Amino acid sequence: MVRPDPALRRLLREAQKLLEPYGFHGSDPRWVRVEPGGVAAVGRTRASRTWTDGQQVLRFDLHLAATPTAWWEFGNWRNSRLGLPAIPLAEATGPDLIAPRTPAQPWLLRSAPDGHVLPTDIDTVRTELPRRIHAYARRALHLVEPDNYLDELVAQADPHIGTWETIVVLLAGHGPGPRLDEAIQHLYACCAGREPSEYTRDVITYARAGSAVR
């Protein structure tokens, strides 16, 4: 018998052990693997607690993330302009535009009247954890392979301004060309009728300056 917080810690230690064969390192709430194409990450969502009839329900889940190296380079370029310190690649985050292919439901750890977690809830997490770790680790690693993140963004049906900003940054790593020019035009079109934000202007400045020297 175990209470919710110790149960969560034990399950997350099991998650860490499952991630290690995939080359992920770190500790709760984020494990990462750095590759030439970027940093892949699997992390824990923030745990939330609710009480029903005096019994606690703790909800948590895992999430995946992938940060292409080109996006990290843009972030540090912008930090330099703003007088902020550079961020190590292993700590890079964003652009957070691609979700898991099959979203999963959060896990529940429900407490019995004595305050201990129902054993069936722990068994459910332990049963599902290897499959979810496998799917998220492989998906995150796939997204940091060269151009995979970019290709999925370009394939989206109706990209919004944040998507076009990211596409421009990632295309800039390939140097000047018609694809980059077209992406910048799409980005301008998203700002039709209003001035581009400072962030959008930074994206375009970075793309034009960076691509010119590649």
Secondary structure by P-SEA (a helix, b strand, c coil): ccccaaaaaaaaaaaaaaaccccccccccbbbbbcccbbbbccccbbbbbbcccbbbbbbbbbbbbbcaaaaaaaaaaaaaacbbbbcccccccccccccccccccccccccccccccaaaaaaaaaaaaaaaaaaaaaaaaaaccaaaaaaaaacccccaaaaaaaaaaaaaacccaaaaaaaaaaaaaaccccccaaaaaaaaaaaaaaaac
